[in-house]
């Protein structure tokens, strides 16, 4: 029983990283912070159903402002639409 709980929580964390990557790729204004299992998104959007991208770094911070102003600690995203 414990094993299924771990896999469900890891799927949830993966979907959170995918939502962060999608929001960054789509240039949706917001503040995105990820550090290990901690995920904070102020703004952004959920990823589309077939979106293949995710964030591949252990930690990072990204600030996207209106007018395509992007400040980020990482550009290490694979399968992104950019």
Phi, psi and omega in degrees: 000322181295324181298319180292326177295320179294317180293324177294320180290325178291326176295321178296316179295321177297320180292329176292318177295323178295321178295322177296313180298317180298315181296322178291317179295321181277000180056044177276121183304138178166175176246126184235126181228132175220133180213101183061241181272350181278127179228125178231126177230117173250097188106193177090191185208160172287150179289149174295159187302319184258018181289123186269349188281163173201172176267131185252017178250152183292325181218160176175164178222138178220133176238120179243122182252157176303150181085021176062034173272120185235127175233120184213154178272346184215147170238021184273075176236135178253155180059034180271164182269358179282000000 
